[in-house]
Amino acid sequence: MIVAAQPKQFTLKDDGNIYFQPDSTNPLPGDVLASVHKGESLLQPTVKLVEGRDLGAESAADVLTAVETWVKAHIYTVLEPLFALVGDETLSEPNKEIALKLFAHTGIVPRGEVEDSIAKLDPEMRKALRDKKVRLGPLLIFLPDLNKPAAVKLRAILWSLFNDKPLPAPTPRDGAMSAVVDVTTANPDFYRAIGYPLYGPRVIRIDMLDRVINAIYDTAKEGKFQAEHKMAEWMGCPIADLYAILEAMGHRRIVKPAEEAKPVEAVEVVEAVVAEVPAAEAPVDPNAVTTEIVAEVKKPEQKKPELDWFFLRRGKAHVAQTERAPRRYERPDRVVRPAAVEGEGATKEFSKPDRKPFPAERYAPKGQKFDKKKSDGDHEKFGKKKFDNKKREEKSSNNNPRVYTAEATQSDNPFAVLQNLKLK
């Protein structure tokens, strides 16, 4: 009975158990028959039958084979776009590299990991990827067809089993555009694998996230862009969460002081309406007039406030730049010359910047002569060498031309011979 059962009689639940319904017309899942466990790869889990289950006349080996066959067929059916992509032999080499990366990451991979392969794509290769429903997003490469609830739940089960995580996995509700998670315990790799990347306090469905990212880069000018209300509507989140998500993407928020809006009171609206009503010639019932006035007062249309601007994450545009003083060397004794004020006939004044004064002992008291001995002591006090006139004289004398003399002998000097003759 189990071996020959139809595929719809088996059901894989979020807790990893496989249920079997003997009656093919009954929509209920039935009883637990087997369970899935970690296998050799993420997309190839192992199957174990529940102990003590009555299998009737069928052998356990045949039932196990039938359940394993159903599990493989179920994974292929739910994740069919992924298997169709990796099984296409006509793809070019760069496309095959991208397909293998997507297959290993259950249909979603960061663009940085396949950037080299994307750089090799020509227009025909890109068209082939579009035909396979592959989206080359600015941040993530993914298959939009895997955003269906069945594919999200199946990938959550397979990823949790392969990474030794407990079941059931914490998946968002079916079809949710985003969901709030605890960032302290949430696993970014898990949520990205199931098609809900984590940014800020929320996990966002990949197709909605890609729409927001494209809108950002389409509207950005001069390295800046403005957040829009439609972005929050696409992700189903409040404005505060939108700001947190954009900052988590790497965009830097430009905070401006809030303007105080003057509240419009209902009394002012009624008075304005009363002023527009023409005066009646005949006396009118006050209660009737009030009723008509209140009926004609329409609720003013509330205009959505403008949202904040952000520095676009592009190169170093999103990096906070600190203000630095110009690197200019200024002499400490430079005279500052402020310009005269035009039209007032002011003269230019000259002032020097504040400098540390010399010690008072360097200067002689007023009315006294300079003491050379004290000055010499100050030189020693401040670590300066004392001026030595003797060394200066010796140094200057060394610069004079030097004269060398020697006594000449009579044998080799004729002038000496003449001198000797004169002396005689």
Phi, psi and omega in degrees: 000315180286322183296322182264015183286159178278154181302327183290350179277350177256145179219131176258118181267169182295339180277002179088003180266146179255123182257147179235131178249112181298328181268115183290344179268353182270124181284346180291150186291331181096214183250161181290132180246321183206182178213155179259149182220174182299134180243197182291329178223171184295322184266009179229074179284161176266159182238137177230133178284151178287132180290140177085003180283132179285115181260001180070223182277353183276145179280156180295324180296318180293319179295318179298319178297319180295319180291318178299320178296319178294320180299315179298316179294323179295316179296318180293322182291314183290320181257033184303319178301326180289317179290325178293326179291310184285341181269000180278115181278349182276354181291148177287171184298313177300322179293325177295322178298317178293320180296319179294322177295317178296321180295320181289336182251024177055038170096007178209130184215141176298141183299327181299333181283342180236021182297322179296320178290323179294326180295338181272355185284137172255176182303323180292322178294321178294323178295323178297323177291322177296324178295331177272009178065038176263127180257119177268086181280166180297329182245326186227145173256129187205170175250108183300333182292348179270010179274001179291150182305321181296318179292323178296313182293319180295317178296326177296318179295312183295318180294318181295319178296314184290334181256016175058042177255150182289155175247151359286151181281150181281082180266150175294163179295158184302127177077004182293137178284330176198168179208144178280135180229164176275108186294340181284335182243346182291141179261112182299324180295321179296311183292327176291323180294331181266004177093018178230078181300147182265123175222121181066223182273005186228154167258134189239135178298137192299324181290324176290321178297318179296325177295318179295317181297317178296321178296325179296310183286337177285328183261355183289139177221132177056039176076013180223156175210160180250134176294145182237152180296329182294334177296316177294324179293322179298321183268354179064047183223160176287170183296322180299319177291326177299315178299317180295323179293316180296322178291325177293335176287345180111359177278142183258127185282138175260103184274128177244149178295136182290136178274139180279116180269135180280121181290140178267117182276152181294331181297320180294322179295316180296319179296322179295321179291320179297323180295330181279340181285124180293148181288133181274143180288320182267152178297141184237150179293124182300322181296321180294320179297316181299320180296317180294320182296313180296325180291327181279342180289117179260147179292124182296143179291128181271119179274134180293136180291151177288141182269172185287162177261158181225147169281127184291140176282090179214109183065235181257014181292332183267359180275133180294124180260126179272143180284130181236145177289148179299140180278088182225128181275131178236130178295141181294335181261016182290138181273128179271125184244092178291138181289150180287149179284125183291142175085354181247357179068024181285146178267158180283133179251147182242131180218151179254147178294157180296130178232156180290122183289157175289155177300150184296331183289351178285343183247141178285146177302155183294129179093359179248157180278160180287130182261112184293321180298319179293323178296321178295322177295325178294326178299317179292327182294318183268013173080018181259149181285139179286141182284128183245110181291329182296316179294326179294319179296318179297322180292320180290326180291333179291343181278346180290153178294139180267139181244126178252134179239150178207143179285128180272146177267157184290339184283332185240004182230108180292332180292325177294325178296316179295321179296320178296326179292322179293322180293330178284000000 
